[in-house]
């Protein structure tokens, strides 16, 4: 391959905005992990509070049924949070490598994170903010141009 040919197919340097967006996604993942740890640490008190509220509401279920339902809900929530955590990290790595479709998925997940702003023991808003900021950075002009150049390089 001639030097001119290798230069035309060389991957363009990744802009700083893409790197910063990646690390902000990582911060969002770390905050989500902290939220999960706090959830485990406070599960006993949260469960007792939920059981007390159910007892006061007059719902006709036994204490054992309430306890089981609360535990199943908690486990399901943790599993979903861990799956989302893994997806965000995976898509962030792919976006950092130039996968434009991963950037789109991350943007959708960032918008969906707005649904959990009040959750996560006060971390929900910080997690959503991190994902939104990272998504915005990945759509700014230098990032857009880089993703377009990477895509063009794959098709040439």
C-alpha positions as MATLAB code, in Angstrom:
seq = 'XXXXXXXXXXXXXXXXXXXXXXXXXXXXXXXXXXXXXXXXXXXXXXXXXXXXXXXXXXXXXXXXXXXXXXXXXXXXXXXXXXXXXXXXXXXXXXXXXXXXXXXXXXXXXXXXXXXXXXXXXXXXXXXXXXXXXXXXXXXXXXXXXXXXXXXXXXXX';
ca = [
       0.000    0.000    0.000;
       1.331    3.403   -0.892;
       1.717    6.081    1.786;
      -1.034    8.156    0.157;
      -3.428    5.186    0.186;
      -2.717    4.391    3.839;
      -3.368    8.013    4.816;
      -6.762    8.034    3.101;
      -7.902    4.892    4.959;
      -6.349    5.805    8.318;
      -8.797    6.412   11.105;
      -9.048   10.114   11.995;
      -7.956   11.051   15.505;
     -10.732   10.860   18.083;
     -11.805   14.340   19.187;
     -11.528   15.338   22.822;
     -15.320   15.698   23.049;
     -15.792   11.991   22.286;
     -13.271   11.068   25.002;
     -14.891   13.427   27.504;
     -18.345   12.044   26.653;
     -17.052    8.508   27.220;
     -15.680    9.363   30.661;
     -18.894   11.151   31.615;
     -20.793    7.992   30.672;
     -18.405    6.071   32.937;
     -19.183    8.533   35.756;
     -22.897    7.911   35.164;
     -22.302    4.154   35.381;
     -20.301    4.610   38.596;
     -23.106    6.697   40.108;
     -25.604    3.994   39.159;
     -23.398    1.419   40.863;
     -23.308    3.574   44.021;
     -27.097    3.818   43.849;
     -27.354    0.014   43.676;
     -25.026   -0.373   46.670;
     -27.076    2.141   48.662;
     -30.222    0.230   47.697;
     -28.747   -2.957   49.149;
     -27.593   -1.175   52.287;
     -30.998    0.372   52.958;
     -33.206   -2.487   51.776;
     -34.196   -3.579   55.284;
     -35.531   -0.151   56.257;
     -37.166    0.376   52.877;
     -38.865   -3.017   53.081;
     -40.121   -2.364   56.639;
     -41.525    1.003   55.552;
     -43.273   -0.518   52.530;
     -44.745   -3.310   54.680;
     -46.042   -0.762   57.202;
     -47.631    1.315   54.435;
     -49.295   -1.769   52.977;
     -50.668   -2.719   56.398;
     -52.095    0.801   56.883;
     -53.624    0.897   53.399;
     -56.038   -1.899   54.159;
     -54.859   -4.075   51.270;
     -55.971   -7.625   51.959;
     -52.696   -9.531   51.664;
     -50.749  -11.338   54.336;
     -47.502  -10.013   55.762;
     -45.684  -12.902   54.052;
     -47.224  -12.029   50.676;
     -46.276   -8.378   51.126;
     -42.724   -9.290   52.094;
     -42.387  -11.598   49.097;
     -43.798   -9.021   46.666;
     -41.484   -6.299   47.976;
     -38.439   -8.569   47.759;
     -39.308   -9.680   44.212;
     -39.769   -6.052   43.173;
     -36.433   -5.107   44.724;
     -34.552   -7.975   43.041;
     -36.207   -7.216   39.702;
     -35.242   -3.535   40.022;
     -31.622   -4.397   40.822;
     -31.417   -6.789   37.866;
     -32.810   -4.150   35.491;
     -30.401   -1.535   36.896;
     -27.421   -3.867   36.416;
     -28.490   -4.682   32.856;
     -28.838   -0.982   32.029;
     -25.479   -0.278   33.669;
     -23.844   -2.922   31.479;
     -25.589   -1.642   28.360;
     -24.522    1.959   28.932;
     -20.925    0.906   29.517;
     -20.908   -1.367   26.454;
     -22.475    1.245   24.180;
     -20.128    3.931   25.533;
     -17.140    1.753   24.629;
     -18.571    1.121   21.160;
     -19.335    4.818   20.635;
     -15.787    5.669   21.672;
     -14.574    3.302   18.948;
     -16.677    5.120   16.354;
     -19.977    3.221   16.269;
     -22.482    5.933   15.434;
     -25.430    3.625   16.135;
     -24.178    3.199   19.728;
     -24.246    6.985   20.103;
     -27.913    6.943   19.051;
     -28.744    4.194   21.559;
     -26.936    6.105   24.316;
     -28.923    9.230   23.476;
     -32.167    7.272   23.765;
     -31.051    5.803   27.102;
     -30.123    9.304   28.280;
     -33.615   10.584   27.507;
     -35.152    7.554   29.232;
     -32.971    8.220   32.290;
     -35.066   11.340   32.859;
     -37.807    8.984   34.084;
     -35.655    8.113   37.107;
     -34.597   11.621   38.113;
     -36.280   11.326   41.515;
     -34.948    7.827   42.246;
     -31.612    6.395   43.142;
     -31.378    7.918   46.627;
     -30.742   11.370   45.249;
     -28.411   10.087   42.564;
     -31.093    9.738   39.889;
     -30.779   13.381   38.851;
     -26.973   13.191   38.777;
     -27.070   10.007   36.689;
     -29.546   11.527   34.231;
     -27.496   14.745   34.026;
     -24.311   12.784   33.294;
     -25.974   10.785   30.525;
     -27.603   13.871   28.985;
     -24.359   15.898   29.035;
     -22.365   13.015   27.551;
     -24.975   12.577   24.829;
     -24.918   16.272   23.967;
     -21.118   16.198   23.710;
     -21.307   13.245   21.359;
     -23.560   15.211   18.981;
     -21.541   18.440   18.811;
     -19.844   19.324   15.503;
     -16.345   17.847   16.153;
     -17.928   14.597   17.328;
     -20.357   14.497   14.403;
     -17.547   15.087   11.922;
     -15.460   12.327   13.500;
     -18.313    9.798   13.434;
     -18.975   10.697    9.787;
     -15.276   10.281    8.936;
     -15.089    6.933   10.728;
     -18.214    5.750    8.901;
     -16.835    6.957    5.549;
     -13.558    5.141    6.261;
     -15.419    1.872    6.799;
     -17.216    2.199    3.482;
     -14.218    3.090    1.362;
];
